[in-house]
Amino acid sequence: MIEVVEEYLPQIIASVFIILLTPLSKYVSRKIIIKYGQLTLKAEARIFQIIQVINILINFVCVVALAIIWGVQPQNMLVAVSSIFAVIGVALFAQWSILSNITAGIIIFFSMPFRIGDKIHILDKDTPIEATIENVLTFHTYLRTMDGEQIIIPNSLFLQKIVSVGKPKEEQ
């Protein structure tokens, strides 16, 4: 038993380090995201959605790190992960669209120059939209037109459009 522990001692120490580092990483990233969200006046629900996505990414990175520590070759992991995504993509067909919406939602959270309540103009030659932002979630952005119609735009599409930001009508 002692021989086995001695043989795998570096892997055991590295694994314990990764396992202890995981919750610490989640805690630090949570604090940073909450602080950023409060400074930029993001909705609380939106902040916690981003925290959940970041926590999933941290868990994924830690699992990959543990696998590498214990001798799994990165090429083998890449083949396994890409095979899983291929099966999911074929089975659900929209898997990449979902991933692109999540990624776009994170980009919108950290970099877009508008907030809930802002009046925007989506400059699209086929269907221009003038609306107020009601909510920005992980997958979709909810807009309300001046006629009261609710428009739901996938974040990946919203990120690709040219958006002009103006003030709400009450403030003009």
Backbone hydrogen bonds, N-H to C=O, Kabsch-Sander energy under -0.5 kcal/mol:
donor,donor_aa,acceptor,acceptor_aa,energy
5,V,1,M,-2.0
6,E,2,I,-2.8
7,E,3,E,-2.4
8,Y,4,V,-2.0
9,L,6,E,-0.7
12,I,8,Y,-2.5
13,I,9,L,-2.7
14,A,10,P,-2.5
15,S,11,Q,-2.5
16,V,12,I,-2.5
17,F,13,I,-2.4
18,I,14,A,-2.5
19,I,15,S,-2.8
20,L,16,V,-2.4
21,L,17,F,-2.3
22,T,18,I,-1.8
24,L,20,L,-1.0
25,S,21,L,-2.9
26,K,22,T,-2.2
27,Y,23,P,-2.5
28,V,24,L,-2.7
29,S,25,S,-2.6
30,R,26,K,-2.3
31,K,27,Y,-2.3
32,I,28,V,-2.4
33,I,29,S,-2.7
34,I,30,R,-2.6
35,K,31,K,-2.5
36,Y,32,I,-2.7
37,G,33,I,-2.9
38,Q,34,I,-2.4
39,L,35,K,-2.4
40,T,36,Y,-2.0
41,L,38,Q,-0.8
42,K,37,G,-3.1
47,I,43,A,-2.1
48,F,44,E,-2.0
49,Q,45,A,-1.5
50,I,46,R,-2.0
51,I,47,I,-2.1
52,Q,48,F,-2.0
53,V,49,Q,-2.0
54,I,50,I,-2.6
55,N,51,I,-2.6
56,I,52,Q,-2.0
57,L,53,V,-2.1
58,I,54,I,-2.5
59,N,55,N,-2.6
60,F,56,I,-2.4
61,V,57,L,-2.5
62,C,58,I,-2.4
63,V,59,N,-2.4
64,V,60,F,-2.4
65,A,61,V,-2.6
66,L,62,C,-2.5
67,A,63,V,-2.4
68,I,64,V,-2.4
69,I,65,A,-2.5
70,W,66,L,-1.9
71,G,68,I,-1.6
72,V,67,A,-2.6
77,M,73,Q,-1.9
78,L,74,P,-2.6
79,V,75,Q,-2.2
80,A,76,N,-2.3
81,V,77,M,-3.1
82,S,78,L,-2.6
83,S,79,V,-2.1
84,I,80,A,-2.3
85,F,81,V,-2.6
86,A,82,S,-2.2
87,V,83,S,-2.3
88,I,84,I,-2.6
89,G,85,F,-3.1
90,V,86,A,-2.5
91,A,87,V,-2.8
92,L,88,I,-3.1
93,F,89,G,-1.9
94,A,92,L,-2.6
98,I,94,A,-2.2
99,L,95,Q,-2.3
100,S,96,W,-2.4
101,N,97,S,-2.1
102,I,98,I,-2.2
103,T,99,L,-2.4
104,A,100,S,-2.6
105,G,101,N,-2.3
106,I,102,I,-1.9
107,I,103,T,-2.3
108,I,104,A,-2.9
109,F,105,G,-2.0
110,F,106,I,-2.0
111,S,107,I,-2.2
112,M,108,I,-1.5
117,G,133,I,-2.7
118,D,115,R,-2.1
119,K,166,G,-1.3
120,I,131,A,-3.5
121,H,164,S,-2.6
122,I,129,I,-3.2
123,L,121,H,-0.8
123,L,162,I,-2.7
124,D,122,I,-1.6
129,I,122,I,-1.7
131,A,120,I,-2.2
132,T,144,R,-2.7
133,I,118,D,-2.5
134,E,142,Y,-3.1
135,N,142,Y,-1.5
137,L,140,H,-2.9
141,T,153,I,-2.7
142,Y,135,N,-3.1
143,L,141,T,-0.5
143,L,151,I,-3.4
144,R,132,T,-2.2
145,T,149,E,-2.9
146,M,130,E,-0.7
148,G,145,T,-1.6
151,I,143,L,-2.7
153,I,141,T,-2.7
153,I,151,I,-0.6
155,N,139,F,-2.6
157,L,154,P,-0.5
158,F,154,P,-2.5
159,L,155,N,-2.4
160,Q,156,S,-0.8
161,K,157,L,-0.9
163,V,161,K,-0.6
164,S,121,H,-3.1
166,G,119,K,-3.8
171,E,168,P,-1.3
172,Q,168,P,-0.7
172,Q,169,K,-0.9
